[in-house]
Amino acid sequence: MADQPRRPRTLNDARSEAEAAFKRATTKVADALPKTAAVPVPGVREQVTLRIDQDVLAYFQEGGPGWQDRINAALRKAAGK
């Protein structure tokens, strides 16, 4: 067979080749496991950002150290826990 002359590469050819190579090189990642409901663990605290009025914060901080525990207790009481 006679060698056929090569046609010049175009941008679309290069793009198609690159996309085909990428598809061959990548594999599908297994689906993530479904998240289960978080079970609260007693005594474990979660750090959050909470905006509180200055006067309310000052009230709890007047008692000195432990003001975060006092806010937590007040919130627990308000939540009926």
C-alpha positions in Angstrom: 0.0 0.0 0.0 1.2 3.4 -0.8 1.6 5.8 2.0 -1.2 8.4 1.9 -0.2 12.0 2.5 -1.1 13.2 6.0 -3.5 15.9 6.2 -2.5 18.9 8.4 -3.8 18.8 12.0 -6.3 21.4 12.9 -7.3 22.8 16.3 -10.4 20.7 16.3 -8.4 17.5 15.6 -6.1 18.3 18.5 -9.0 19.1 20.8 -10.8 15.9 19.9 -7.6 13.8 20.5 -7.1 15.5 23.8 -10.6 14.9 24.9 -10.5 11.3 23.9 -7.2 10.8 25.8 -8.7 12.5 28.9 -11.7 10.2 28.8 -9.5 7.1 28.6 -7.3 8.3 31.4 -10.1 9.2 33.9 -12.2 6.7 35.7 -15.5 7.1 37.5 -15.2 7.7 41.2 -17.4 5.5 43.3 -20.4 7.3 44.7 -19.9 8.7 48.1 -21.5 6.8 50.9 -24.8 8.2 52.1 -24.4 10.4 55.2 -26.1 9.1 58.2 -27.8 11.4 60.8 -25.4 12.6 63.3 -25.9 11.1 66.7 -25.3 13.7 69.5 -22.5 12.6 71.8 -23.0 13.8 75.4 -20.4 16.3 76.5 -19.0 17.1 73.1 -19.3 20.7 72.0 -19.3 22.2 68.6 -17.7 25.5 67.8 -20.1 28.0 66.2 -20.3 31.7 65.5 -23.2 33.4 67.3 -24.1 37.0 67.2 -25.4 38.2 70.6 -26.4 41.7 71.6 -23.7 43.5 73.6 -25.8 43.9 76.7 -26.7 40.2 76.8 -23.1 39.2 76.4 -22.1 41.7 79.1 -24.7 40.2 81.4 -23.3 36.7 81.1 -19.6 37.9 81.3 -20.3 39.9 84.6 -20.1 36.6 86.5 -16.5 36.0 85.3 -15.1 32.8 83.9 -17.7 30.3 82.8 -19.9 32.7 80.9 -20.0 30.4 77.9 -21.3 27.6 80.2 -24.0 30.0 81.5 -25.1 31.0 78.0 -25.2 27.3 77.1 -27.3 26.5 80.2 -29.7 29.4 79.4 -30.1 28.2 75.8 -30.6 24.6 77.0 -33.4 25.8 79.4 -35.0 27.8 76.6 -34.9 24.7 74.4 -36.7 22.7 77.1 -33.8 20.4 77.7 
